[in-house]
Amino acid sequence: MDLLDQLADPAVDLLGRVDGILAAAGAPDEHRLWPLLRQLRVLPGDAVHAVLALRPAPLTATGAATRALLGTYDEVRDTLVDGGSWQGPAAEVFTAHRDALRAYLVDGTESLTGRLDATAAYAEAVADWIARTRDALARTLGDVLCSAEAVAVVTARTDGGAPVELAAAEIGSRVLATVAEAYDRAEALPGQWAPDLAEVAYRPPDGPAVRPDGGRIAL
């Protein structure tokens, strides 16, 4: 359980009230809440529910499980290293294909193992984004729950202060601003990782095939 989980119950109650006020009365004209609502297309309470549902642990576990598969590729690499005592033109062609396959499987970042490692790292990067997002939202909610605006929303009394609609708009804008920042970081992740996750094509070696008697086969 992290800090966001600890704040979940009071935060959900407060943001449910905020959503109700905003749905019934709206927000003041030109308030900074409006562009955030247009960007995210979600009310503050719904945004909090969405972040509460995000959990980093499954993706962290996926990254670890994916990296565990690298050992299997290492075994294949060791098998391909041993070419035996076969000699002759056909053996040379076989060796070229064997080396090409080994490169495709295990040699560097432009190989299947490189992509496997990058996939694991991408899963871990998304898990880190979730953890950071939850932490940022928890800090925002901690401040919001202790604010005068929260008192105004919960009691529906202003005592000469700002109207309840303005208090709800202020709370909503602070929450959505935090979520919008996290959303922008999430949108950037696929583009950042795309080169490392692109498909790797097998590149066969150059040269003609060889008949069993050592003669070349024209293709």
Secondary structure, 3 states (H helix, E strand, C coil): CCHHHHHHHHHHHHHHHHHHHHHHHCCCCCCCHHHHHHHHCCCHHHHHHHHHHCCCHHHHHHHHHHHHCHHHHHHHHHHHHCCCCCCCHHHHHHHHHHHHHHHHHHCCCCCHHHHHHHHHHHHHHHHHHHHHHHHHHHHHHHHHHCCHHHHHHHHCCCCCCCCHHHHHHHHHHHHHHHHHHHHHHHHHHHHHHHHHHCCCCCCCCCCCEECCCCCEECC
